[in-house]
C-alpha cells in the first residue's frame, strides 16, 4: 500500500525519470548503431572476399554470426534478427557501391564482373 501511495504522490517525478532513462538508452542506441554499421560494412566485404558470388544466404549467416557477439548490450536488447538483417542489407548496398566505383576495393574482394 505504501508503494502505491508513493507512486501516486510522486508520479510526475517517476515519469520524468522514466523519460530520462528512455532518452539515454535511445542516445546510446543511436550512437552505437553507427559503429555497428561500420563493422557490418567491413564484415560484408570480408564475407564477399571469402565466400564469393552466389552464396548470399551463407554470407548473411556468416556476417550475423560474426557481428552478434560483438554487439554492445544496449544494441542486443533492442535489435531483432530481422532488423539486423536489414542493417546487413544496407551495408551490402554500400559495399556494392564501393565495388562498382573503386577499382582497388573491387580488386580486394575480387568482384570484377560480379553483381
MOPAC internal coordinates of N, CA, C and O (Angstrom, degrees):
PM7 1SCF
backbone

  N    0.0000 0     0.00 0     0.00 0    0    0    0
  C    1.4522 1     0.00 0     0.00 0    1    0    0
  C    1.5286 1   110.77 1     0.00 0    2    1    0
  O    1.2310 1   120.79 1   142.58 1    3    2    1
  N    1.3425 1   116.10 1   -37.42 1    3    2    1
  C    1.4627 1   119.53 1   179.45 1    5    3    2
  C    1.5195 1   111.28 1   -65.14 1    6    5    3
  O    1.2310 1   120.71 1   146.75 1    7    6    5
  N    1.3294 1   116.25 1   -33.25 1    7    6    5
  C    1.4648 1   119.52 1   179.54 1    9    7    6
  C    1.5209 1   110.21 1   -66.26 1   10    9    7
  O    1.2310 1   120.33 1   136.11 1   11   10    9
  N    1.3260 1   116.97 1   -43.89 1   11   10    9
  C    1.4670 1   120.37 1   178.79 1   13   11   10
  C    1.5191 1   111.20 1   -63.26 1   14   13   11
  O    1.2310 1   121.02 1   142.56 1   15   14   13
  N    1.3105 1   115.65 1   -37.44 1   15   14   13
  C    1.4644 1   119.97 1   178.75 1   17   15   14
  C    1.5326 1   110.15 1   -66.91 1   18   17   15
  O    1.2310 1   120.85 1   138.00 1   19   18   17
  N    1.3271 1   115.99 1   -42.00 1   19   18   17
  C    1.4623 1   120.60 1   178.02 1   21   19   18
  C    1.5275 1   110.32 1   -61.33 1   22   21   19
  O    1.2310 1   120.68 1   135.24 1   23   22   21
  N    1.3385 1   116.31 1   -44.76 1   23   22   21
  C    1.4670 1   120.66 1   179.01 1   25   23   22
  C    1.5239 1   110.77 1   -62.42 1   26   25   23
  O    1.2310 1   120.30 1   136.77 1   27   26   25
  N    1.3283 1   117.04 1   -43.23 1   27   26   25
  C    1.4644 1   121.03 1  -179.71 1   29   27   26
  C    1.5232 1   111.42 1   -63.96 1   30   29   27
  O    1.2310 1   120.43 1   142.50 1   31   30   29
  N    1.3184 1   116.78 1   -37.50 1   31   30   29
  C    1.4687 1   120.18 1  -178.09 1   33   31   30
  C    1.5261 1   112.53 1   -78.37 1   34   33   31
  O    1.2310 1   120.28 1   152.58 1   35   34   33
  N    1.3202 1   117.08 1   -27.42 1   35   34   33
  C    1.4691 1   120.39 1  -173.92 1   37   35   34
  C    1.5295 1   112.97 1  -122.32 1   38   37   35
  O    1.2310 1   120.21 1  -151.36 1   39   38   37
  N    1.3170 1   117.20 1    28.64 1   39   38   37
  C    1.4486 1   120.19 1  -176.36 1   41   39   38
  C    1.5199 1   112.65 1   -59.56 1   42   41   39
  O    1.2310 1   120.04 1   143.60 1   43   42   41
  N    1.3279 1   117.53 1   -36.40 1   43   42   41
  C    1.4548 1   120.51 1  -178.58 1   45   43   42
  C    1.5303 1   111.66 1   -67.91 1   46   45   43
  O    1.2310 1   120.17 1   139.17 1   47   46   45
  N    1.3129 1   117.28 1   -40.83 1   47   46   45
  C    1.4574 1   121.42 1   177.47 1   49   47   46
  C    1.5272 1   110.78 1   -66.92 1   50   49   47
  O    1.2310 1   120.30 1   138.34 1   51   50   49
  N    1.3180 1   117.04 1   -41.66 1   51   50   49
  C    1.4624 1   120.90 1   178.41 1   53   51   50
  C    1.5282 1   111.06 1   -64.38 1   54   53   51
  O    1.2310 1   120.53 1   140.32 1   55   54   53
  N    1.3161 1   116.59 1   -39.68 1   55   54   53
  C    1.4588 1   120.76 1   177.79 1   57   55   54
  C    1.5233 1   110.72 1   -64.67 1   58   57   55
  O    1.2310 1   120.52 1   138.24 1   59   58   57
  N    1.3085 1   116.61 1   -41.76 1   59   58   57
  C    1.4621 1   121.55 1   178.13 1   61   59   58
  C    1.5281 1   110.58 1   -62.72 1   62   61   59
  O    1.2310 1   120.05 1   136.82 1   63   62   61
  N    1.3207 1   117.51 1   -43.18 1   63   62   61
  C    1.4702 1   121.30 1   177.77 1   65   63   62
  C    1.5232 1   111.28 1   -63.42 1   66   65   63
  O    1.2310 1   120.23 1   137.92 1   67   66   65
  N    1.3079 1   117.17 1   -42.08 1   67   66   65
  C    1.4645 1   121.19 1   178.80 1   69   67   66
  C    1.5299 1   110.41 1   -62.98 1   70   69   67
  O    1.2310 1   120.43 1   138.65 1   71   70   69
  N    1.3189 1   116.78 1   -41.35 1   71   70   69
  C    1.4669 1   120.61 1   178.80 1   73   71   70
  C    1.5264 1   110.83 1   -65.57 1   74   73   71
  O    1.2310 1   120.47 1   139.25 1   75   74   73
  N    1.3236 1   116.71 1   -40.75 1   75   74   73
  C    1.4611 1   120.47 1   179.23 1   77   75   74
  C    1.5317 1   110.92 1   -64.38 1   78   77   75
  O    1.2310 1   120.52 1   138.20 1   79   78   77
  N    1.3132 1   116.62 1   -41.80 1   79   78   77
  C    1.4684 1   120.43 1   178.29 1   81   79   78
  C    1.5236 1   110.33 1   -65.03 1   82   81   79
  O    1.2310 1   120.22 1   137.49 1   83   82   81
  N    1.3124 1   117.18 1   -42.51 1   83   82   81
  C    1.4632 1   121.10 1   178.62 1   85   83   82
  C    1.5314 1   110.73 1   -62.27 1   86   85   83
  O    1.2310 1   120.38 1   138.14 1   87   86   85
  N    1.3256 1   116.87 1   -41.86 1   87   86   85
  C    1.4632 1   120.74 1   178.76 1   89   87   86
  C    1.5275 1   110.92 1   -64.54 1   90   89   87
  O    1.2310 1   120.19 1   140.41 1   91   90   89
  N    1.3072 1   117.24 1   -39.59 1   91   90   89
  C    1.4538 1   121.65 1   179.01 1   93   91   90
  C    1.5318 1   110.98 1   -65.16 1   94   93   91
  O    1.2310 1   120.40 1   134.51 1   95   94   93
  N    1.3200 1   116.84 1   -45.49 1   95   94   93
  C    1.4599 1   121.06 1   178.40 1   97   95   94
  C    1.5225 1   110.25 1   -61.98 1   98   97   95
  O    1.2310 1   120.33 1   137.92 1   99   98   97
  N    1.3190 1   116.98 1   -42.08 1   99   98   97
  C    1.4602 1   121.00 1   178.98 1  101   99   98
  C    1.5319 1   110.87 1   -62.98 1  102  101   99
  O    1.2310 1   120.26 1   136.68 1  103  102  101
  N    1.3264 1   117.12 1   -43.32 1  103  102  101
  C    1.4655 1   120.80 1   179.93 1  105  103  102
  C    1.5262 1   111.15 1   -63.16 1  106  105  103
  O    1.2310 1   120.40 1   137.37 1  107  106  105
  N    1.3120 1   116.85 1   -42.63 1  107  106  105
  C    1.4640 1   120.60 1   178.16 1  109  107  106
  C    1.5207 1   109.99 1   -64.95 1  110  109  107
  O    1.2310 1   120.61 1   137.70 1  111  110  109
  N    1.3296 1   116.44 1   -42.30 1  111  110  109
  C    1.4569 1   121.61 1   179.38 1  113  111  110
  C    1.5228 1   110.41 1   -60.02 1  114  113  111
  O    1.2310 1   120.07 1   131.59 1  115  114  113
  N    1.3201 1   117.48 1   -48.41 1  115  114  113
  C    1.4650 1   121.44 1  -178.46 1  117  115  114
  C    1.5191 1   111.23 1   -64.33 1  118  117  115
  O    1.2310 1   120.17 1   139.55 1  119  118  117
  N    1.3237 1   117.27 1   -40.45 1  119  118  117
  C    1.4579 1   120.61 1   178.93 1  121  119  118
  C    1.5136 1   111.86 1   -65.28 1  122  121  119
  O    1.2310 1   120.51 1   139.26 1  123  122  121
  N    1.3154 1   116.64 1   -40.74 1  123  122  121
  C    1.4595 1   120.90 1  -179.57 1  125  123  122
  C    1.5195 1   112.16 1   -73.04 1  126  125  123
  O    1.2310 1   119.77 1   153.82 1  127  126  125
  N    1.3127 1   118.05 1   -26.18 1  127  126  125
  C    1.4625 1   120.12 1  -178.91 1  129  127  126
  C    1.5249 1   110.40 1   -62.13 1  130  129  127
  O    1.2310 1   120.21 1   140.50 1  131  130  129
  N    1.3214 1   117.21 1   -39.50 1  131  130  129
  C    1.4587 1   120.09 1   178.52 1  133  131  130
  C    1.5209 1   111.93 1   -61.11 1  134  133  131
  O    1.2310 1   120.53 1   138.71 1  135  134  133
  N    1.3088 1   116.59 1   -41.29 1  135  134  133
  C    1.4654 1   121.30 1   177.83 1  137  135  134
  C    1.5258 1   110.02 1   -65.50 1  138  137  135
  O    1.2310 1   120.72 1   136.41 1  139  138  137
  N    1.3165 1   116.22 1   -43.59 1  139  138  137
  C    1.4670 1   120.80 1   179.52 1  141  139  138
  C    1.5241 1   110.43 1   -61.85 1  142  141  139
  O    1.2310 1   119.86 1   138.73 1  143  142  141
  N    1.3237 1   117.87 1   -41.27 1  143  142  141
  C    1.4650 1   120.66 1  -179.51 1  145  143  142
  C    1.5298 1   110.81 1   -63.36 1  146  145  143
  O    1.2310 1   119.96 1   141.90 1  147  146  145
  N    1.3188 1   117.68 1   -38.10 1  147  146  145
  C    1.4653 1   120.49 1   177.33 1  149  147  146
  C    1.5296 1   110.73 1   -66.90 1  150  149  147
  O    1.2310 1   120.43 1   140.24 1  151  150  149
  N    1.3170 1   116.79 1   -39.76 1  151  150  149
  C    1.4597 1   120.65 1   176.91 1  153  151  150
  C    1.5278 1   110.28 1   -63.56 1  154  153  151
  O    1.2310 1   120.53 1   136.97 1  155  154  153
  N    1.3321 1   116.59 1   -43.03 1  155  154  153
  C    1.4602 1   120.80 1   179.76 1  157  155  154
  C    1.5285 1   111.19 1   -62.67 1  158  157  155
  O    1.2310 1   120.30 1   139.91 1  159  158  157
  N    1.3188 1   117.03 1   -40.09 1  159  158  157
  C    1.4612 1   121.90 1   178.66 1  161  159  158
  C    1.5279 1   109.87 1   -58.05 1  162  161  159
  O    1.2310 1   120.68 1   131.91 1  163  162  161
  N    1.3239 1   116.30 1   -48.09 1  163  162  161
  C    1.4628 1   120.56 1   179.83 1  165  163  162
  C    1.5271 1   111.04 1   -65.27 1  166  165  163
  O    1.2310 1   120.19 1   140.14 1  167  166  165
  N    1.3185 1   117.25 1   -39.86 1  167  166  165
  C    1.4640 1   120.58 1  -179.30 1  169  167  166
  C    1.5244 1   111.90 1   -68.88 1  170  169  167
  O    1.2310 1   120.23 1   144.71 1  171  170  169
  N    1.3306 1   117.17 1   -35.29 1  171  170  169
  C    1.4684 1   120.78 1   176.13 1  173  171  170
  C    1.5234 1   109.37 1   -63.89 1  174  173  171
  O    1.2310 1   120.35 1   137.85 1  175  174  173
  N    1.3292 1   116.93 1   -42.15 1  175  174  173
  C    1.4665 1   120.72 1   177.84 1  177  175  174
  C    1.5241 1   110.60 1   -60.05 1  178  177  175
  O    1.2310 1   120.67 1   133.07 1  179  178  177
  N    1.3167 1   116.32 1   -46.93 1  179  178  177
  C    1.4650 1   120.53 1  -178.90 1  181  179  178
  C    1.5287 1   111.54 1   -65.30 1  182  181  179
  O    1.2310 1   120.18 1   140.00 1  183  182  181
  N    1.3173 1   117.26 1   -40.00 1  183  182  181
  C    1.4630 1   120.53 1   179.03 1  185  183  182
  C    1.5262 1   110.58 1   -63.91 1  186  185  183
  O    1.2310 1   120.60 1   139.89 1  187  186  185
  N    1.3166 1   116.46 1   -40.11 1  187  186  185
  C    1.4712 1   119.96 1   178.19 1  189  187  186
  C    1.5203 1   110.01 1   -64.46 1  190  189  187
  O    1.2310 1   120.33 1   138.37 1  191  190  189
  N    1.3124 1   116.98 1   -41.63 1  191  190  189
  C    1.4586 1   121.18 1  -179.83 1  193  191  190
  C    1.5289 1   110.63 1   -65.20 1  194  193  191
  O    1.2310 1   120.24 1   137.02 1  195  194  193
  N    1.3251 1   117.14 1   -42.98 1  195  194  193
  C    1.4599 1   121.74 1  -176.43 1  197  195  194
  C    1.5276 1   113.12 1   -74.95 1  198  197  195
  O    1.2310 1   120.49 1   137.56 1  199  198  197
  N    1.3305 1   116.68 1   -42.44 1  199  198  197
  C    1.4643 1   120.31 1  -169.66 1  201  199  198
  C    1.5222 1   114.37 1  -103.88 1  202  201  199
  O    1.2310 1   120.02 1   159.64 1  203  202  201
  N    1.3280 1   117.57 1   -20.36 1  203  202  201
  C    1.4561 1   120.49 1   176.60 1  205  203  202
  C    1.5207 1   113.97 1    74.63 1  206  205  203
  O    1.2310 1   121.74 1     8.90 1  207  206  205
  N    1.3300 1   114.28 1  -171.10 1  207  206  205
  C    1.4634 1   121.55 1  -175.38 1  209  207  206
  C    1.5237 1   111.31 1   -77.55 1  210  209  207
  O    1.2310 1   121.11 1   -23.00 1  211  210  209
  N    1.3323 1   115.47 1   157.00 1  211  210  209
  C    1.4490 1   121.67 1   175.02 1  213  211  210
  C    1.5178 1   114.73 1    79.23 1  214  213  211
  O    1.2310 1   120.41 1  -168.51 1  215  214  213
  N    1.3210 1   116.82 1    11.49 1  215  214  213
  C    1.4669 1   120.36 1  -178.63 1  217  215  214
  C    1.5279 1   110.32 1  -124.68 1  218  217  215
  O    1.2310 1   120.60 1  -138.89 1  219  218  217
  N    1.3189 1   116.45 1    41.11 1  219  218  217
  C    1.4573 1   121.48 1  -173.80 1  221  219  218
  C    1.5178 1   114.91 1   -54.97 1  222  221  219
  O    1.2310 1   120.13 1   131.17 1  223  222  221
  N    1.3250 1   117.35 1   -48.83 1  223  222  221
  C    1.4642 1   120.38 1  -178.63 1  225  223  222
  C    1.5278 1   111.04 1   -65.25 1  226  225  223
  O    1.2310 1   120.88 1   141.93 1  227  226  225
  N    1.3220 1   115.92 1   -38.07 1  227  226  225
  C    1.4621 1   120.47 1   178.92 1  229  227  226
  C    1.5264 1   110.66 1   -66.87 1  230  229  227
  O    1.2310 1   120.57 1   138.68 1  231  230  229
  N    1.3307 1   116.51 1   -41.32 1  231  230  229
  C    1.4721 1   120.42 1   178.44 1  233  231  230
  C    1.5243 1   110.53 1   -65.24 1  234  233  231
  O    1.2310 1   120.20 1   138.51 1  235  234  233
  N    1.3250 1   117.22 1   -41.49 1  235  234  233
  C    1.4686 1   121.00 1   177.96 1  237  235  234
  C    1.5231 1   110.15 1   -59.33 1  238  237  235
  O    1.2310 1   120.59 1   132.28 1  239  238  237
  N    1.3146 1   116.47 1   -47.72 1  239  238  237
  C    1.4692 1   120.62 1   179.96 1  241  239  238
  C    1.5317 1   110.93 1   -62.71 1  242  241  239
  O    1.2310 1   120.39 1   139.54 1  243  242  241
  N    1.3228 1   116.85 1   -40.46 1  243  242  241
  C    1.4617 1   120.49 1  -179.55 1  245  243  242
  C    1.5252 1   111.29 1   -64.48 1  246  245  243
  O    1.2310 1   120.74 1   137.18 1  247  246  245
  N    1.3343 1   116.20 1   -42.82 1  247  246  245
  C    1.4670 1   119.99 1  -179.48 1  249  247  246
  C    1.5294 1   110.34 1   -65.83 1  250  249  247
  O    1.2310 1   120.08 1   135.51 1  251  250  249
  N    1.3169 1   117.46 1   -44.49 1  251  250  249
  C    1.4635 1   120.40 1   179.94 1  253  251  250
  C    1.5279 1   110.41 1   -64.20 1  254  253  251
  O    1.2310 1   120.59 1   139.70 1  255  254  253
  N    1.3276 1   116.48 1   -40.30 1  255  254  253
  C    1.4647 1   120.25 1   178.84 1  257  255  254
  C    1.5313 1   111.12 1   -62.74 1  258  257  255
  O    1.2310 1   120.36 1   142.91 1  259  258  257
  N    1.3276 1   116.92 1   -37.09 1  259  258  257
  C    1.4726 1   120.97 1  -179.77 1  261  259  258
  C    1.5238 1   112.37 1   -75.68 1  262  261  259
  O    1.2310 1   120.44 1   142.30 1  263  262  261
  N    1.3195 1   116.77 1   -37.70 1  263  262  261
  C    1.4699 1   119.46 1  -173.17 1  265  263  262
  C    1.5205 1   112.48 1   -79.73 1  266  265  263
  O    1.2310 1   119.74 1   143.19 1  267  266  265
  N    1.3158 1   118.10 1   -36.81 1  267  266  265
  C    1.4673 1   119.84 1  -170.39 1  269  267  266
  C    1.5299 1   113.47 1   -56.98 1  270  269  267
  O    1.2310 1   118.62 1   133.51 1  271  270  269
  N    1.3336 1   120.23 1   -46.49 1  271  270  269
  C    1.4715 1   118.18 1   179.55 1  273  271  270
  C    1.5324 1   113.52 1   -64.65 1  274  273  271
  O    1.2310 1   120.45 1   159.48 1  275  274  273
  N    1.3192 1   116.74 1   -20.52 1  275  274  273
  C    1.4635 1   120.82 1  -177.73 1  277  275  274
  C    1.5205 1   113.38 1   -90.90 1  278  277  275
  O    1.2310 1   120.08 1   171.74 1  279  278  277
  N    1.3178 1   117.45 1    -8.26 1  279  278  277
  C    1.4590 1   120.99 1  -177.88 1  281  279  278
  C    1.5254 1   110.86 1   -67.84 1  282  281  279
  O    1.2310 1   120.47 1   -39.98 1  283  282  281
  N    1.3340 1   116.70 1   140.02 1  283  282  281
  C    1.4630 1   119.79 1   172.97 1  285  283  282
  C    1.5359 1   110.02 1   -63.34 1  286  285  283
  O    1.2310 1   120.54 1   -27.38 1  287  286  285
  N    1.3046 1   116.58 1   152.62 1  287  286  285
  C    1.4588 1   122.14 1  -177.28 1  289  287  286
  C    1.5263 1   111.18 1   -56.69 1  290  289  287
  O    1.2310 1   120.34 1   140.50 1  291  290  289
  N    1.3239 1   116.96 1   -39.50 1  291  290  289
  C    1.4669 1   120.53 1  -179.56 1  293  291  290
  C    1.5180 1   110.43 1   -60.58 1  294  293  291
  O    1.2310 1   120.47 1   138.62 1  295  294  293
  N    1.3262 1   116.71 1   -41.38 1  295  294  293
  C    1.4590 1   120.30 1   179.68 1  297  295  294
  C    1.5283 1   109.87 1   -67.39 1  298  297  295
  O    1.2310 1   120.38 1   134.44 1  299  298  297
  N    1.3375 1   116.87 1   -45.56 1  299  298  297
  C    1.4681 1   120.22 1  -179.49 1  301  299  298
  C    1.5223 1   111.64 1   -57.90 1  302  301  299
  O    1.2310 1   120.48 1   145.77 1  303  302  301
  N    1.3235 1   116.68 1   -34.23 1  303  302  301
  C    1.4611 1   120.30 1  -177.45 1  305  303  302
  C    1.5269 1   112.37 1   -69.45 1  306  305  303
  O    1.2310 1   119.86 1   153.71 1  307  306  305
  N    1.3358 1   117.88 1   -26.29 1  307  306  305
  C    1.4553 1   120.35 1  -172.51 1  309  307  306
  C    1.5265 1   114.92 1  -117.38 1  310  309  307
  O    1.2310 1   119.65 1   172.87 1  311  310  309
  N    1.3230 1   118.27 1    -7.13 1  311  310  309
  C    1.4581 1   120.65 1  -175.47 1  313  311  310
  C    1.5253 1   109.99 1  -103.41 1  314  313  311
  O    1.2310 1   121.25 1   -57.40 1  315  314  313
  N    1.3135 1   115.22 1   122.60 1  315  314  313
  C    1.4625 1   120.91 1   176.81 1  317  315  314
  C    1.5312 1   108.60 1   -85.90 1  318  317  315
  O    1.2310 1   120.79 1   -11.74 1  319  318  317
  N    1.3108 1   116.10 1   168.26 1  319  318  317
  C    1.4590 1   120.31 1   177.81 1  321  319  318
  C    1.5293 1   110.46 1   -62.47 1  322  321  319
  O    1.2310 1   120.70 1   141.96 1  323  322  321
  N    1.3230 1   116.27 1   -38.04 1  323  322  321
  C    1.4654 1   120.88 1   179.95 1  325  323  322
  C    1.5386 1   110.74 1   -63.29 1  326  325  323
  O    1.2310 1   120.50 1   136.79 1  327  326  325
  N    1.3232 1   116.64 1   -43.21 1  327  326  325
  C    1.4659 1   120.05 1   179.32 1  329  327  326
  C    1.5249 1   110.05 1   -66.26 1  330  329  327
  O    1.2310 1   120.32 1   139.83 1  331  330  329
  N    1.3201 1   116.99 1   -40.17 1  331  330  329
  C    1.4566 1   120.79 1   178.66 1  333  331  330
  C    1.5264 1   110.55 1   -62.62 1  334  333  331
  O    1.2310 1   120.18 1   141.15 1  335  334  333
  N    1.3284 1   117.25 1   -38.85 1  335  334  333
  C    1.4647 1   120.65 1   176.03 1  337  335  334
  C    1.5236 1   111.11 1   -63.31 1  338  337  335
  O    1.2310 1   120.40 1   140.40 1  339  338  337
  N    1.3282 1   116.85 1   -39.60 1  339  338  337
  C    1.4668 1   119.86 1   177.72 1  341  339  338
  C    1.5235 1   110.89 1   -63.83 1  342  341  339
  O    1.2310 1   120.77 1   140.14 1  343  342  341
  N    1.3252 1   116.12 1   -39.86 1  343  342  341
  C    1.4663 1   119.73 1   177.92 1  345  343  342
  C    1.5288 1   110.88 1   -63.97 1  346  345  343
  O    1.2310 1   120.34 1   140.68 1  347  346  345
  N    1.3229 1   116.95 1   -39.32 1  347  346  345
  C    1.4661 1   120.63 1   177.35 1  349  347  346
  C    1.5289 1   108.89 1   -63.15 1  350  349  347
  O    1.2310 1   119.84 1   139.14 1  351  350  349
  N    1.3210 1   117.91 1   -40.86 1  351  350  349
  C    1.4601 1   121.11 1   178.09 1  353  351  350
  C    1.5227 1   111.54 1   -62.88 1  354  353  351
  O    1.2310 1   120.15 1   140.71 1  355  354  353
  N    1.3256 1   117.32 1   -39.29 1  355  354  353
  C    1.4656 1   121.09 1   176.65 1  357  355  354
  C    1.5252 1   110.09 1   -63.33 1  358  357  355
  O    1.2310 1   120.65 1   136.18 1  359  358  357
  N    1.3330 1   116.36 1   -43.82 1  359  358  357
  C    1.4704 1   120.64 1   178.02 1  361  359  358
  C    1.5241 1   110.63 1   -63.85 1  362  361  359
  O    1.2310 1   120.23 1   143.80 1  363  362  361
  N    1.3186 1   117.16 1   -36.20 1  363  362  361
  C    1.4612 1   121.25 1   178.54 1  365  363  362
  C    1.5262 1   111.33 1   -65.70 1  366  365  363
  O    1.2310 1   120.29 1   138.55 1  367  366  365
  N    1.3122 1   117.05 1   -41.45 1  367  366  365
  C    1.4710 1   120.44 1   177.32 1  369  367  366
  C    1.5278 1   109.95 1   -60.74 1  370  369  367
  O    1.2310 1   120.55 1   135.82 1  371  370  369
  N    1.3263 1   116.56 1   -44.18 1  371  370  369
  C    1.4697 1   120.43 1   178.44 1  373  371  370
  C    1.5280 1   110.46 1   -63.74 1  374  373  371
  O    1.2310 1   120.32 1   139.32 1  375  374  373
  N    1.3244 1   116.99 1   -40.68 1  375  374  373
  C    1.4632 1   120.78 1   179.59 1  377  375  374
  C    1.5295 1   111.01 1   -65.53 1  378  377  375
  O    1.2310 1   120.38 1   135.73 1  379  378  377
  N    1.3289 1   116.88 1   -44.27 1  379  378  377
  C    1.4686 1   120.12 1   178.54 1  381  379  378
  C    1.5200 1   110.97 1   -61.31 1  382  381  379
  O    1.2310 1   120.55 1   141.62 1  383  382  381
  N    1.3160 1   116.56 1   -38.38 1  383  382  381
  C    1.4572 1   120.50 1   176.64 1  385  383  382
  C    1.5263 1   109.98 1   -62.46 1  386  385  383
  O    1.2310 1   120.56 1   137.16 1  387  386  385
  N    1.3191 1   116.54 1   -42.84 1  387  386  385
  C    1.4649 1   120.53 1   178.73 1  389  387  386
  C    1.5245 1   110.84 1   -64.43 1  390  389  387
  O    1.2310 1   119.95 1   139.79 1  391  390  389
  N    1.3391 1   117.70 1   -40.21 1  391  390  389
  C    1.4645 1   120.71 1   179.75 1  393  391  390
  C    1.5213 1   110.99 1   -62.71 1  394  393  391
  O    1.2310 1   120.96 1   141.93 1  395  394  393
  N    1.3261 1   115.76 1   -38.07 1  395  394  393
  C    1.4670 1   118.71 1  -175.81 1  397  395  394
  C    1.5262 1   112.90 1   -80.49 1  398  397  395
  O    1.2310 1   119.89 1   158.96 1  399  398  397
  N    1.3165 1   117.82 1   -21.04 1  399  398  397
  C    1.4661 1   119.78 1  -176.62 1  401  399  398
  C    1.5281 1   113.62 1  -107.68 1  402  401  399
  O    1.2310 1   119.80 1   163.72 1  403  402  401
  N    1.3229 1   117.99 1   -16.28 1  403  402  401
  C    1.4550 1   120.89 1  -177.32 1  405  403  402
  C    1.5298 1   109.23 1  -124.00 1  406  405  403
  O    1.2310 1   120.19 1   -73.18 1  407  406  405
  N    1.3282 1   117.24 1   106.82 1  407  406  405
  C    1.4618 1   119.69 1  -177.39 1  409  407  406
  C    1.5262 1   113.88 1   -63.67 1  410  409  407
  O    1.2310 1   120.12 1   152.44 1  411  410  409
  N    1.3206 1   117.37 1   -27.56 1  411  410  409
  C    1.4643 1   119.58 1   179.12 1  413  411  410
  C    1.5326 1   111.06 1   -69.44 1  414  413  411
  O    1.2310 1   120.60 1   140.59 1  415  414  413
  N    1.3197 1   116.46 1   -39.41 1  415  414  413
  C    1.4686 1   119.67 1   176.83 1  417  415  414
  C    1.5205 1   109.45 1   -68.86 1  418  417  415
  O    1.2310 1   120.49 1   138.92 1  419  418  417
  N    1.3270 1   116.67 1   -41.08 1  419  418  417
  C    1.4680 1   120.07 1   178.23 1  421  419  418
  C    1.5260 1   110.38 1   -60.43 1  422  421  419
  O    1.2310 1   120.20 1   139.75 1  423  422  421
  N    1.3210 1   117.22 1   -40.25 1  423  422  421
  C    1.4622 1   120.45 1   178.44 1  425  423  422
  C    1.5281 1   110.42 1   -67.76 1  426  425  423
  O    1.2310 1   120.55 1   143.69 1  427  426  425
  N    1.3156 1   116.54 1   -36.31 1  427  426  425
  C    1.4683 1   120.20 1   179.83 1  429  427  426
  C    1.5199 1   111.30 1   -60.72 1  430  429  427
  O    1.2310 1   120.70 1   133.92 1  431  430  429
  N    1.3187 1   116.27 1   -46.08 1  431  430  429
  C    1.4635 1   118.66 1  -179.02 1  433  431  430
  C    1.5289 1   111.76 1   -94.20 1  434  433  431
  O    1.2310 1   120.63 1   179.63 1  435  434  433
  N    1.3494 1   116.40 1    -0.37 1  435  434  433
  C    1.4720 1   122.74 1   177.95 1  437  435  434
  C    1.5170 1   111.41 1    53.70 1  438  437  435
  O    1.2310 1   120.69 1  -121.33 1  439  438  437
  N    1.3389 1   116.28 1    58.67 1  439  438  437
  C    1.4620 1   120.89 1  -179.63 1  441  439  438
  C    1.5247 1   112.03 1  -111.84 1  442  441  439
  O    1.2310 1   120.03 1  -159.52 1  443  442  441
  N    1.3266 1   117.55 1    20.48 1  443  442  441
  C    1.4620 1   118.53 1   177.71 1  445  443  442
  C    1.5207 1   109.40 1   -57.68 1  446  445  443
  O    1.2310 1   120.73 1   -54.29 1  447  446  445
  N    1.3053 1   116.21 1   125.71 1  447  446  445
  C    1.4563 1   121.59 1   178.21 1  449  447  446
  C    1.5189 1   113.79 1    81.81 1  450  449  447
  O    1.2310 1   119.51 1   174.57 1  451  450  449
  N    1.3282 1   118.53 1    -5.43 1  451  450  449
  C    1.4738 1   121.03 1   178.24 1  453  451  450
  C    1.5153 1   108.95 1   -87.44 1  454  453  451
  O    1.2310 1   121.16 1   -19.91 1  455  454  453
  N    1.3099 1   115.40 1   160.09 1  455  454  453
  C    1.4679 1   119.64 1   175.43 1  457  455  454
  C    1.4803 1   109.46 1  -117.59 1  458  457  455
  O    1.2310 1   120.10 1   180.00 1  459  458  457

